[in-house]
Amino acid sequence: MNLAQLLSQLTPSPGVLLLIIACIAMLESLAVVGVLVPGVLLITAAASMAGHQELALPAPLLAAFIGAVAGDSASFVLGYTQRERVTRCWPFSRHPEFLARGARFFQRQGVLSVFLGRFVGPVRPIVPLIAGMLHMPPRTFLWANLASAALWAPAYVLPGYLLGRTWDQLLEVPPALHQPLTLLGVMLLALVVTFSWLRHHASRDGRAYRFSAGLARRHPVLRNLWLRQSSDGEVPLGSLLLLILALGGVSGWTLHVLQHGLQGPLPVDRQIQMLFEAIATPSLVLVGQGLARFGDLLGVVALALPWGVWLLWRRRLDALWHVTAGLLGISLLNVVGKALFARPRPDTPAHLADSFSYPSAHTSGAVVLFGLAAAFAARELAPAWRHWAYWAATLAVTLMALSRLMIGVHWFSDLVGGALLGLVVCALVQLSWQARARPALAPCPWLRLAVASLGLAAARIAWLPPI
């Protein structure tokens, strides 16, 4: 039995599946509950099952629409009828900032807040409750609720539905490749979850930070070390932990690669190479080649140039120097590492004839570029929005790394070594930046600079050859 057949057997009946989609959509939009429910993941999974069963597309769309309308309506009614009691109930009694955040969004956007709020993660399940508490006219709320749900349902359902229609093609891989495919997915998920957990708990309000601070207060030596590391009243515990873990990880992983011989791949390298050879299509290879140009020297310069010019114009030479030092540092480490280990590539195109494989420069450079961008951007965002910067950086790095496997110029172990090396440089740059208090970079024209970066990168991909 292959993987596609196994997933088919686990799919519930059409009626139950539509009920599940409606319930997920309702919970995703319900006050408070929506914060805890991973709605995107669950809706995608349920919609993909609907696509695999070849349910008519209007059915799951209608189910998601009804569930979304019901969830927002229930939140509105709760706020409208229990206005005084809401603030005394958990979790708002302990976290009044939840309501404050939704109220600020409602005041800024007015009637549009109900429409826009459905697509904004941190305030999505709170805005309908706030609208009810502030006694928005029910008819006005109803129209905004219906209109937003009509757009929300296809935006969430269609990607999963299309995935379900292509299960058989995507999952028809040889049985020998099921293990490396599973291993790859588990490793990526574990890395993302671990990073998110550490980032959250190493912040000033996290458990790891509070535990470390309490431990330091009880021991004079630790207290002195803690105070020396503090800047603006806060110790950069997250950056310190990242440096320790990444430095230990890259050292251990490099020793592992050395023990198995640099002239040949690891067993997992062979398995994952077979997997990507099995799923490679001309279009995926073309995308991989485009990302290769996106992440080389010219691509990085194109991405960073608008931001560098803006930092110069704002006279923020401290930020420009830190980012430049990080990019130059990872470039130097990549050159030294490749020369030192001299590991052959699985495939060596003409433009890479004099270049070795370990570590992956594209991966390490992407980690430094997008990781530092996420770190600087996150400081200018509200705490509830910061994880989006890191998730966007993680997605960009993952696509860059996997593209190297798709075009066959790196082993999987090269990507792991490159990513860990990039995290070491990110941690060092962050520790240097956090060594003293610095003024905020905001206000910053994020959108215009991002468009300029992507435009220059697209021109580089279209007109300049790979280097």
Secondary structure, DSSP 4 states (H G I P E B T S, - for coil): --HHHHHHHH---HHHHHHHHHHHHHHHHSTTHHHHS-HHHHHHHHHHHHHHTT--THHHHHHHHHHHHHHHHHHHHHHHH-HHHHTTSTTTTT-HHHHHHHHHHHHHHTTHHHHHHTT-GGGTTTHHHHHHHTT--HHHHHHHHHHHHHHHHHHHHHHHHHHHHTHHHHH---GGGHHHHHHHHHHHHHHHHHHHHHHHHTSTTSHHHHHHHHHHHHSHHHHHHHHHH-BTTB--HHHHHHHHHHHHHHHHHHHHHHHT-TTS--HHHHHHHHHHHHH--HHHHHHHHHHHHHTSHHHHHHHHHHHHHHHHHTT-HHHHHHHHHHHHHHHHHHHHHHHHH-PPPSS--GGGTT---SS-HHHHHHHHHHHHHHHHHHHTS-GGGHHHHHHHHHHHHHHHHHHHHHTTSS-HHHHHHHHHHHHHHHHHHHHHHTTS------S--HHHHHHHHHHHHHHHHHHS---
